[in-house]
Amino acid sequence: MEEEKRALLCSSIEASPEELVASILPDDREIHHPSGDLQVGLVLASSLSAADKGIIWRILADAMKEMYEGSSFGWNPTKKKRELFHKLARFILVRTRESAEVVAFTSFRFEEEDGFAVVYCYELHVSPNFHRCGLGRKLARMLFDICRQRRLDKVMLTVFKANTIAIRFYENIGFVLDPSSPEYGSTLPADDGDDSWEDEGGGHVNEECDYMILSKAAIPSSYY
């Protein structure tokens, strides 16, 4: 990684929540909902209250437990909580103004991936009562705001192949298969009875891999 890029990454890791919130465009911080306006906040995992952690965990578990159970990762609550509330994790929280209850969130970290300085989105979830009102797209925009303002390379995330709704959502907002994804660059072999995938180097991609890595390069906000 170039020294300038490494310095930008280190600066982002050390940035305070207030600095990061300032990177989010004002329009993206405004969220209107039929039940009333919602408020946006950004906090370190270590600053989350026990009540907020409980709500965040419930939203994630309700959305993802069954999918993890059917995956190669399996469902391990202790391991997942350790990842979710890691000391380097940041959370963008969307709350109701009236009760201040968390109704949507995204968790992310600043990381180096294959020489790129990235905003890695670990989770993005919306409470079922608040589906289909643009909260997911808003949260994704906030991640891109931060990525662009911190002059990093891209936003990345991992998604289960079985999670077709999520894949369609991310593709609709411009995510593509990242070069670090296991099957990147693979092509279907000739119809010779072999149903495995073959990569450009002649090797075989693991058919059992049940996830993919998506990314979207930092781009001007006018893209949306």
C-alpha positions in Angstrom: 0.0 0.0 0.0 1.2 3.5 -0.9 2.4 5.6 2.1 -0.2 8.3 1.3 -3.0 5.8 1.3 -1.7 4.1 4.4 -1.7 7.5 6.2 -5.3 8.1 5.1 -6.3 4.7 6.4 -4.6 5.3 9.8 -6.2 8.7 10.0 -9.6 7.2 9.4 -9.1 4.5 12.1 -8.1 7.2 14.6 -10.9 9.6 13.6 -13.6 10.4 16.2 -17.3 9.6 15.6 -17.8 13.4 15.4 -15.3 13.7 12.5 -16.9 10.7 10.7 -20.4 12.1 11.1 -19.2 15.3 9.6 -18.2 13.3 6.5 -21.8 12.3 5.9 -23.6 14.7 3.6 -26.4 16.7 5.3 -29.1 15.4 2.9 -28.1 11.8 3.8 -28.5 12.5 7.5 -32.1 13.6 6.9 -34.5 10.6 7.1 -38.2 11.0 6.9 -40.7 8.2 7.6 -44.5 8.1 7.8 -44.3 7.4 11.5 -42.1 10.5 12.1 -38.6 11.7 11.3 -35.7 9.5 12.3 -32.3 10.5 13.7 -28.9 9.3 12.7 -25.9 8.8 15.0 -22.4 7.3 14.7 -20.7 5.6 17.6 -17.8 3.3 18.4 -18.8 -0.3 19.4 -17.2 0.4 22.8 -19.7 3.3 23.4 -22.9 1.3 22.7 -25.2 1.0 25.7 -26.3 -2.5 26.8 -29.8 -1.7 25.5 -28.6 -0.7 22.1 -26.4 -3.8 21.9 -29.4 -5.9 22.7 -31.6 -4.3 20.0 -28.8 -4.5 17.4 -28.2 -8.2 18.2 -31.9 -9.0 17.9 -32.3 -7.3 14.5 -29.2 -9.1 13.2 -30.2 -12.5 14.7 -33.8 -12.3 13.4 -32.5 -11.5 9.9 -29.4 -13.8 9.7 -29.6 -16.8 12.1 -31.3 -19.1 9.7 -29.0 -18.2 6.9 -25.9 -18.8 9.0 -27.3 -22.1 10.1 -27.6 -23.2 6.5 -24.1 -22.0 5.6 -20.5 -23.3 5.9 -20.0 -20.8 8.7 -22.6 -22.2 11.0 -24.4 -20.1 13.7 -22.1 -19.3 16.6 -23.6 -16.5 18.7 -20.5 -16.0 20.8 -18.2 -15.7 17.8 -20.7 -13.5 15.9 -21.1 -11.1 18.8 -17.3 -10.9 19.2 -17.0 -9.9 15.5 -20.1 -7.5 15.6 -18.9 -5.6 18.7 -15.2 -5.6 17.8 -13.2 -2.7 19.3 -12.5 -1.3 15.9 -16.2 -1.5 14.7 -18.2 1.7 14.2 -22.0 1.8 14.0 -24.2 4.2 12.1 -27.5 4.0 14.0 -30.9 5.1 12.8 -33.3 5.8 15.7 -36.9 7.0 16.2 -36.9 10.5 17.6 -39.7 9.7 20.0 -38.4 6.6 21.7 -34.7 6.7 20.5 -35.0 3.0 19.7 -32.6 1.7 17.0 -34.5 0.6 13.9 -31.7 0.2 11.4 -27.9 0.1 11.5 -24.7 -0.6 9.6 -21.5 -1.6 11.2 -18.1 -1.0 9.5 -14.4 -0.9 9.9 -11.5 0.8 8.2 -9.3 -1.9 6.8 -6.6 -2.7 4.2 -7.7 -5.3 1.7 -5.2 -6.4 -1.0 -3.4 -3.0 -0.9 -6.6 -1.0 -1.0 -7.8 1.3 1.8 -11.5 0.4 2.3 -14.6 0.9 4.4 -15.6 -2.7 5.1 -19.3 -3.0 5.8 -19.8 -5.9 8.2 -23.5 -5.6 8.6 -26.4 -3.6 7.3 -29.9 -4.3 8.6 -33.3 -2.7 8.9 -36.0 -3.6 11.4 -38.9 -5.3 9.5 -41.3 -2.5 10.4 -39.1 -0.1 8.6 -38.5 -2.1 5.4 -39.2 -0.6 2.0 -38.7 3.0 3.0 -35.2 3.6 1.7 -33.3 3.1 5.0 -30.9 0.5 3.5 -30.0 2.8 0.6 -29.5 5.7 3.0 -27.2 3.7 5.1 -25.2 2.6 2.1 -24.9 6.2 0.9 -23.5 7.2 4.3 -20.8 4.6 4.0 -19.9 6.0 0.6 -19.9 9.6 2.0 -17.4 8.5 4.6 -15.3 6.6 2.0 -15.2 9.5 -0.3 -14.5 12.2 2.3 -11.7 10.1 3.9 -10.3 9.6 0.3 -10.3 5.8 0.6 -10.6 3.4 -2.3 -13.9 1.6 -2.0 -16.6 0.1 0.2 -16.5 -3.7 0.5 -18.8 -6.4 2.0 -19.3 -10.1 2.1 -22.7 -11.6 1.3 -24.1 -15.2 1.3 -25.0 -16.4 -2.2 -28.3 -17.6 -0.7 -29.2 -14.1 0.3 -30.5 -13.2 -3.1 -32.5 -10.2 -1.9 -29.4 -8.6 -0.4 -27.4 -9.3 -3.6 -30.0 -7.7 -5.7 -30.1 -4.7 -3.4 -26.4 -4.2 -3.6 -26.2 -4.7 -7.3 -28.9 -2.1 -7.8 -26.8 0.5 -6.0 -23.7 -0.3 -8.0 -21.8 -3.1 -6.2 -19.9 -5.6 -8.4 -18.0 -8.8 -7.7 -14.7 -7.8 -6.1 -11.4 -9.2 -7.4 -10.8 -10.8 -4.0 -14.0 -12.8 -4.2 -13.3 -16.6 -4.6 -14.9 -17.0 -8.0 -13.7 -13.7 -9.5 -12.5 -14.2 -13.1 -13.9 -17.7 -13.3 -15.5 -19.0 -16.4 -17.7 -22.0 -17.2 -15.6 -24.8 -18.8 -16.6 -26.5 -22.0 -19.5 -28.8 -21.8 -17.4 -32.0 -21.2 -19.5 -33.3 -18.3 -17.4 -31.5 -15.7 -19.7 -29.2 -13.8 -16.9 -27.5 -11.8 -15.8 -23.9 -12.4 -12.4 -23.2 -13.8 -10.5 -20.0 -13.2 -8.3 -18.2 -15.6 -5.2 -20.0 -14.4 -6.7 -23.4 -15.0 -7.4 -24.1 -11.4 -10.8 -24.9 -9.9 -12.9 -22.7 -7.8 -14.3 -24.3 -4.7 -17.9 -25.1 -5.5 -18.7 -25.2 -1.8 -17.9 -21.6 -1.3 -21.3 -20.1 -0.3 -20.4 -16.4 -0.1 -19.2 -13.7 -2.4 -17.3 -10.4 -1.9 -18.8 -7.3 -3.4 -17.3 -3.8 -3.7 -18.0 -0.4 -5.1 -15.3 2.1 -5.8 -15.4 5.6 -4.3 -17.2 7.8 -6.8 -18.8 11.3 -7.0 -22.0 11.7 -5.1 -23.7 12.7 -8.3 -23.6 9.0 -9.3 -26.7 8.3 -7.2 
